[in-house]
């Protein structure tokens, strides 16, 4: 009960601290909200790009040409056991020959085409590995797949991941600095009070706790503002952007979806973590008890 | 209650206290006197662990402060009531809240806070000023709030570092008489001062510090500018 009362008092002290901070609260929340909105936008773009690239990559097809005398269904079953394989489509030599004859004028001769399997991997990353495994099968004469495209897509995916991580790290550092400086100013303005509390035997938790909670509150408040901005953008801007993307690149799927709730959760989590972490670090550094 | 054994404190080779030995018993009332720079404040700071000695040992309530972990310092300070020359009141808190602060920080129930604060304020005769802010009070009243805050948690030891340094002679006398009344309840009171008027008016134990050394320690003494050596 006593611990609960102490925690309750720490929350009250946090409220008093926020009230005393006055206009600087709005300044900090504005700066943080801008940083988190930018971060949220980058996160959305990164996730969208990843989804686009994954969708694009999953369209890549491996063609496996079978040797004569092997049952296409049996080989298809064998290939579908490979974990990365998403789909195996059989095109028998008769179907291929009929299609060819209907498209081109061909001389009346024996069907020269092999039985073919069209294989799709789950993503571009797996195309090369699946092709190598298929090539090793005794029933397979030859394998063809768009190697350069698969590699480019993989490179693009990795670049997006690294760029997203780097931008996140940079914005987190900037956010930490802003929160740290604000809490530092607060500590400076309350230095005498802190000294008195320390001499009275008030515990470090009670002295530092309100600053840490204040930082967490800044993070949560800023994340809420950023989420509101992003939600409005998602509602009004996304349909227009997707229309433009699809008209520029018709091969893209129209259902480029990403999880907004995931972004919101990340923003709240990051905001609170960076807010509380920045404050805890600053309190530890500048409050000498 | 308070014991210093061969305590030396120096700051970068400049000695503030030299081989100080001192014992103050439970419930005792004593003055620590001496000119400015004699080492009085340094000795006081050692007692509430704001400083640690360069050598020697400091005991308060049987606890060796040299061995006290940083985390235990707040526990020590709660057992000491400390009074300062500049009062050290929270300027944006009322008299009541200044006195109640430490109790609330310790998680004391609000009804108990109310009771103890009223009791402490009645000891210093400030029950009628509960809602006032420090800047609305006279110097003497502010120091009485400081005393109420120091005694509210019922500490066995009260340390006062130049408690009358900012007060006129009449108010100073009122303050030390108040501290004397608190000592009569069994609290050890140790006051550092260079105010001859209050020391000579009370005629209690006087420990004279000069150049960082105790040069005189007399029961029922007075504050002489050049005391006879009587340690």
Interface residues (C-beta under 8 A of the other chain):
Chain A: X1 X2 X3 X4 X5 X6 X9 X20 X192 X193 X195 X196 X197 X198 X199 X200 X201 X202 X203 X204 X206 X289
Chain B: X48 X50 X70 X71 X73 X74 X75 X76 X77 X78 X79 X80 X82 X84 X88 X89 X90 X92 X101 X102 X104 X105 X106 X107 X108 X109 X149
